[in-house]
Amino acid sequence: MFERVETIIRELVEEVDFPQATQLFSKLSGGKRLRARLILTIAPNHPDAARLGAIVELIHAASLLHDDVIDEAMLRRGVESVNATHGSKIAIMLGDILYSKAFSELTSFDPKIARAISQSVTQLSIGEMMDVEMAGQFNLDRDLYLKMLYLKTATLIESCAYCAALLEGKEAAAYGVYGKNLGLAFQIVDDILDIVGDEATLGKPALNDFVEGKTTLPYMDLYDVLDAKDKEKLIGCHGRTLDASEKQWLFNAMKEHCIIERSYAKAQELCDEALSVISDEDALRTIITTVIQRSH
């Protein structure tokens, strides 16, 4: 069934009938296909599940293309980004092509499904804008951080779970809660891996988020336990290139105060809440476990 998703993705891109777009898209790493996997897990028997999964993966790919331009990222999953090889204009337009194709395909679905996915993409764009604006200073507002994570990452995953449940005739609201919490936990783990992950595996430098000005949960957790002098030092490191001694200080401080464990605990709390609404579905429990235990 999952192979069907990959086939449909290729077919949709080829239907655009623009060879340069097909060529560029073929060089993109597919990643984990979490959103499509979620749809297929919730609605394994529905004939339209694979197509919906393919559409959502096109949307996700488009958002990553735009995200790389915003972040001026030269790598995506360990390979050169499109904006690195072909420039930001081409990356943006390829993203627009994928978005447009995905939305045109969504019109064949029930209006409730098309509306839910479309609204989540609007929210995703708002989350991206919030992420950029919040990078201007060290952020200590956890509610604002979680709202941004919800909009930037969790809302599309929430919509995938919700819409898959609609396809299968399941309780959509409950599956939406699962998807929302899964998405939040996924992004928190992603923020943790930016600190503890292997650079070769992640495909980007360690501490990259902090250097870019993003104040993720581990840094807020660290700020809470530091004395006044070290609080000032932490803020002084924010949003700039760090030397080796500053990086080591951050690693040591997080280890001393068990920051990574604390941040993982928040992700686990969200996962536990997600599992509480679909406790009888082992496949969805496996997805949660995969998210928490992943290394990239």
C-alpha positions as CSV (number, residue, x, y, z in Angstrom):
1,M,0.0,0.0,0.0
2,F,2.8,2.4,0.8
3,E,4.5,1.7,-2.5
4,R,1.2,3.0,-4.0
5,V,1.8,6.4,-2.3
6,E,5.2,6.7,-3.9
7,T,3.8,5.8,-7.3
8,I,1.0,8.4,-7.0
9,I,3.4,11.1,-5.9
10,R,5.5,10.5,-9.1
11,E,2.4,10.4,-11.3
12,L,1.1,13.7,-9.8
13,V,4.4,15.5,-10.4
14,E,4.7,14.1,-13.9
15,E,1.1,15.3,-14.6
16,V,2.3,18.9,-14.1
17,D,4.0,18.3,-17.5
18,F,7.1,20.4,-16.8
19,P,10.3,18.3,-17.1
20,Q,12.4,20.6,-14.9
21,A,10.0,20.3,-12.0
22,T,10.0,16.5,-12.4
23,Q,13.8,16.4,-12.5
24,L,14.2,18.6,-9.5
25,F,11.6,16.7,-7.5
26,S,13.3,13.4,-8.2
27,K,16.3,14.7,-6.4
28,L,14.4,15.5,-3.2
29,S,14.7,13.0,-0.3
30,G,11.3,11.5,0.5
31,G,12.0,11.5,4.2
32,K,9.9,9.4,6.6
33,R,6.6,10.0,4.9
34,L,5.1,10.3,8.4
35,R,1.9,12.0,7.2
36,A,1.2,9.4,4.5
37,R,2.0,6.6,6.9
38,L,-0.4,8.0,9.4
39,I,-3.2,8.2,6.9
40,L,-2.6,4.6,5.7
41,T,-2.5,3.4,9.3
42,I,-5.8,5.0,10.2
43,A,-7.6,4.2,6.9
44,P,-5.8,1.1,5.6
45,N,-8.8,-0.2,3.6
46,H,-10.0,3.0,2.0
47,P,-9.3,3.2,-1.8
48,D,-8.5,6.9,-1.6
49,A,-6.2,6.7,1.4
50,A,-3.0,6.4,-0.7
51,R,-4.0,9.3,-2.9
52,L,-4.7,11.5,0.0
53,G,-1.3,10.5,1.5
54,A,0.4,11.4,-1.7
55,I,-1.3,14.8,-1.8
56,V,-0.3,15.6,1.7
57,E,3.3,14.6,1.0
58,L,3.4,17.0,-1.9
59,I,2.2,19.7,0.5
60,H,4.9,18.8,3.0
61,A,7.6,18.8,0.3
62,A,6.5,22.3,-0.8
63,S,6.7,23.6,2.7
64,L,10.2,22.2,3.2
65,L,11.3,23.9,-0.1
66,H,10.1,27.2,1.2
67,D,11.5,26.6,4.7
68,D,15.0,26.0,3.2
69,V,14.8,29.4,1.5
70,I,13.7,31.1,4.6
71,D,16.5,29.5,6.7
72,E,19.0,29.9,3.9
73,A,19.7,26.2,4.4
74,M,22.3,24.6,2.1
75,L,21.4,21.0,3.2
76,R,18.2,19.1,3.5
77,R,18.5,15.6,5.0
78,G,22.2,15.5,4.2
79,V,22.0,16.5,0.6
80,E,22.2,19.9,-1.1
81,S,18.9,21.8,-1.0
82,V,17.3,23.1,-4.2
83,N,18.0,26.7,-3.2
84,A,21.7,25.7,-2.8
85,T,21.9,24.1,-6.3
86,H,19.5,26.1,-8.3
87,G,18.8,29.3,-6.3
88,S,16.0,30.5,-4.1
89,K,13.7,31.6,-7.0
90,I,13.6,28.1,-8.4
91,A,13.1,26.6,-5.0
92,I,10.2,28.9,-4.3
93,M,8.5,28.2,-7.6
94,L,9.0,24.5,-7.3
95,G,7.3,24.7,-4.0
96,D,4.4,26.7,-5.5
97,I,4.0,24.1,-8.3
98,L,3.7,21.3,-5.7
99,Y,1.3,23.3,-3.5
100,S,-0.9,24.1,-6.5
101,K,-0.9,20.6,-7.8
102,A,-1.8,19.2,-4.4
103,F,-4.7,21.7,-3.9
104,S,-6.1,20.9,-7.4
105,E,-6.1,17.2,-6.5
106,L,-7.8,17.9,-3.2
107,T,-10.9,19.1,-5.0
108,S,-11.8,15.5,-5.8
109,F,-12.2,14.7,-2.1
110,D,-15.2,15.3,0.2
111,P,-15.3,19.1,1.0
112,K,-14.8,18.4,4.7
113,I,-11.5,16.8,3.9
114,A,-10.4,19.4,1.3
115,R,-11.2,22.2,3.7
116,A,-9.4,20.6,6.7
117,I,-6.2,20.1,4.7
118,S,-6.4,23.5,3.1
119,Q,-6.9,25.3,6.4
120,S,-4.0,23.4,8.0
121,V,-1.7,24.7,5.2
122,T,-2.8,28.3,5.9
123,Q,-2.0,27.7,9.6
124,L,1.4,26.1,8.6
125,S,2.3,29.3,6.7
126,I,1.3,31.4,9.7
127,G,3.5,29.1,11.9
128,E,6.4,29.7,9.5
129,M,6.0,33.5,9.8
130,M,5.8,33.2,13.6
131,D,9.0,31.1,13.6
132,V,10.8,33.8,11.6
133,E,9.6,36.6,13.8
134,M,10.4,34.8,17.1
135,A,14.0,34.3,16.0
136,G,14.6,38.0,16.5
137,Q,15.1,37.5,20.3
138,F,15.5,34.9,23.0
139,N,12.0,33.7,23.6
140,L,10.8,32.6,27.1
141,D,7.1,32.3,26.3
142,R,6.4,28.6,26.3
143,D,2.8,29.0,25.2
144,L,3.9,31.1,22.2
145,Y,6.5,28.4,21.4
146,L,3.9,25.6,21.6
147,K,1.5,27.6,19.5
148,M,4.2,28.1,16.8
149,L,5.0,24.4,16.9
150,Y,1.3,23.5,16.5
151,L,0.9,25.8,13.5
152,K,4.2,25.1,11.8
153,T,4.2,21.3,12.2
154,A,1.4,19.7,14.2
155,T,-1.6,21.2,12.4
156,L,-1.0,19.3,9.2
157,I,-0.3,16.0,11.0
158,E,-3.5,16.7,13.0
159,S,-5.4,17.2,9.7
160,C,-4.0,13.9,8.3
161,A,-5.3,11.9,11.3
162,Y,-8.6,13.7,11.3
163,C,-9.2,13.3,7.5
164,A,-8.1,9.6,7.5
165,A,-10.6,9.0,10.3
166,L,-13.3,10.7,8.2
167,L,-12.4,8.4,5.3
168,E,-12.7,5.3,7.4
169,G,-15.8,6.4,9.3
170,K,-14.0,6.6,12.7
171,E,-14.3,9.2,15.4
172,A,-12.4,12.1,13.7
173,A,-12.1,14.4,16.7
174,A,-10.3,11.8,18.7
175,Y,-7.9,11.0,15.9
176,G,-7.3,14.7,15.5
177,V,-6.2,14.9,19.1
178,Y,-3.8,12.0,18.5
179,G,-2.4,13.8,15.4
180,K,-2.0,17.1,17.1
181,N,0.0,15.6,20.0
182,L,2.0,13.4,17.7
183,G,3.0,16.5,15.7
184,L,3.9,18.5,18.8
185,A,6.0,15.6,20.1
186,F,7.6,15.1,16.7
187,Q,8.8,18.7,16.6
188,I,10.0,18.8,20.2
189,V,12.1,15.7,19.5
190,D,13.4,17.4,16.3
191,D,14.4,20.4,18.5
192,I,16.2,18.0,20.9
193,L,18.0,16.2,18.0
194,D,19.4,19.5,16.8
195,I,21.4,19.5,20.0
196,V,22.2,15.9,20.6
197,G,22.0,14.4,17.1
198,D,25.0,13.3,15.1
199,E,25.8,15.9,12.4
200,A,26.3,13.4,9.7
201,T,23.0,11.7,10.4
202,L,21.0,15.0,10.8
203,G,22.5,16.5,7.6
204,K,23.1,19.8,9.3
205,P,25.4,21.3,12.0
206,A,24.7,20.7,15.7
207,L,23.0,23.6,17.5
208,N,21.9,25.0,14.1
209,D,18.5,26.1,15.4
210,F,20.0,28.2,18.2
211,V,22.5,29.8,15.9
212,E,19.6,30.7,13.6
213,G,17.9,32.5,16.5
214,K,15.4,29.8,17.4
215,T,14.7,29.3,21.1
216,T,13.5,25.8,21.4
217,L,12.3,23.9,24.4
218,P,15.7,22.7,25.7
219,Y,17.0,26.3,25.8
220,M,14.0,27.5,27.7
221,D,14.4,24.6,30.1
222,L,18.1,25.4,30.5
223,Y,17.3,29.1,31.2
224,D,15.0,28.2,34.0
225,V,17.8,26.4,36.0
226,L,20.7,28.8,35.4
227,D,21.9,31.5,37.8
228,A,21.7,35.1,36.7
229,K,25.2,35.2,35.2
230,D,24.8,32.1,33.1
231,K,21.3,33.3,32.0
232,E,23.0,36.3,30.6
233,K,25.6,34.1,28.9
234,L,23.0,31.9,27.4
235,I,21.1,34.9,25.9
236,G,24.5,36.3,24.7
237,C,25.0,33.0,22.7
238,H,21.7,33.3,21.0
239,G,21.4,33.9,17.3
240,R,25.0,33.9,16.3
241,T,27.9,31.6,15.3
242,L,29.4,30.0,18.4
243,D,33.0,29.1,19.0
244,A,34.1,25.7,20.3
245,S,34.2,26.8,23.9
246,E,30.7,28.3,23.8
247,K,29.3,25.1,22.3
248,Q,31.0,23.0,24.9
249,W,29.6,25.2,27.6
250,L,26.1,24.7,26.3
251,F,26.6,20.9,26.1
252,N,28.0,20.7,29.6
253,A,25.2,22.9,31.1
254,M,22.5,20.8,29.5
255,K,24.2,17.6,30.7
256,E,24.7,19.0,34.3
257,H,21.0,20.0,34.6
258,C,19.5,17.0,32.7
259,I,17.9,19.3,30.2
260,I,17.5,16.8,27.4
261,E,15.7,14.4,29.7
262,R,13.4,17.1,30.8
263,S,12.5,18.1,27.3
264,Y,12.0,14.5,26.3
265,A,9.6,14.1,29.3
266,K,7.4,16.9,27.7
267,A,7.4,15.0,24.4
268,Q,6.5,11.8,26.2
269,E,3.7,13.6,28.1
270,L,2.2,14.6,24.7
271,C,2.6,11.1,23.4
272,D,0.8,9.6,26.4
273,E,-2.1,12.0,25.9
274,A,-2.2,11.0,22.2
275,L,-2.3,7.3,23.1
276,S,-5.1,7.8,25.7
277,V,-7.6,8.6,22.9
278,I,-6.7,5.6,20.7
279,S,-5.5,3.1,23.3
280,D,-6.7,0.1,21.3
281,E,-4.7,0.8,18.1
282,D,-1.3,-0.9,18.3
283,A,-0.2,0.5,14.9
284,L,-0.6,4.1,16.0
285,R,1.2,3.2,19.3
286,T,4.1,2.0,17.1
287,I,4.2,5.4,15.2
288,I,4.4,7.2,18.6
289,T,7.3,5.0,19.7
290,T,9.1,5.5,16.4
291,V,8.8,9.3,16.8
292,I,10.1,9.3,20.4
293,Q,13.0,7.0,19.7
294,R,14.2,8.3,16.4
295,S,17.7,9.6,15.9
296,H,17.2,11.9,12.9
